[in-house]
């Protein structure tokens, strides 16, 4: 059962807390690459969604995203490699999107600071 709520700030905090505990981040990937969408908060920006649990990521593995696979990323690689690359590419990180696709969109550098 999901721990995600309508409170996107609480979902962000849950993301950091659970990924620190499990040392894993979950995302969706298909043959074209990792899932990225247009930001709903920032014009002309892309956002890559990630979840702190496999179950919450699987919730989104339907309809237009049904051809994606739910894959884990070790937290150290996510923080040390992914967040740097996403920052260089100007891509935001979507954290723990709930069933309504609501979630905090954060700058990769800001998310990295939460792990210090």
N, C-alpha and C positions, 0 to 999 in steps of 0.2 A: 504494500500500500504506500502511496506517495506521501511524502512529508511536505510537498510543495503547497503553497497557499496563494491567495491573491496579492499578498504583500511581497512585492518584488525585491525590496531591500532585505527582508527576512530570508527570501530564497537565495539571494546573493551570499548572505552570511552563512547559510546552510551549505552552499556550494563550497566555500572556503573550508568550513569546519569538516565536512564529510570527506573532501578530497585530501585534507591533511591526515585524517584518520585512515582512510583506505589506500592512500598513495596512488589513486587512479582517477582519471578524468575520462568521461565517455562522450563520444561523438558519433556522427553518422557519415559514412563514406560509401561512395559507389565507384564504378569504373572511371568516372570523370574526376574523382577527387572528393575531398571533404565538403560537406554541406556548408554553403554560404548563401545568405539572402540579403536583400536590400534592408537597410536599417529603417525602422519605423520612427526612430528618434532624431536621426541626423540625415540631412539631405546629401545625396551623392556619396553615401558611405555603405560599406558592406559589413555584415556582422556574421560571425561564425558561432553557432550555438554549441554549447557543451553542457553536460550534466554531471552531477556528483554521484548518480546511481545509474546502473544499467537499466533498471526498470523504468525510470523516468525517461531515459533516452528511447527505450523501446516504445513508449507511448506515442512517440512522434514518427515511428517507422511504419507509417500508413499513407494511404492515398497517394499524393504526388511524391512522397518520400518513401514509398514502399520498396523501391529498388535499392535503397541504401541498406548498408549493414551497420549494426551497432558494434563499435570497436572501442577498446580501451587504449588509453595513452598513459604511460607511467607519469606520475606527477612531476618528478624531477625533470624529465624531458619536456613536459608541457611548460613548466615555468622557465627553464633555462634556454630552451630552443624555440618552442612554439611562440611564446609571448613576445620574444625578441623579433622573430620573423613577422608575426602579425603586426607588431608596432611599425616595423620598417615598411610594410605593405599598406599601412593605414587602415587595417581591418580591425573592427571592434570585436569584443568577445561578448557573446550572449550567454548569460549564466542561468542555469536551471529554469528554462522556459517551462511554464506550467501548461496544462491542457489547452488553455486559450491562447497559447503562444505569447504570453506576457512574461517578460523577464527583463532584468537589468542589462543594459548594453554599456559595457565599460571599456575604457582605454586599456590595452594590454599592460601598459606600464603601471596603471593604477591597480590592476588586479595583481600584478607581480608584487607590489608593495604590501599587499595583504598577507603574503606568505613570509614576510620578513619577521 
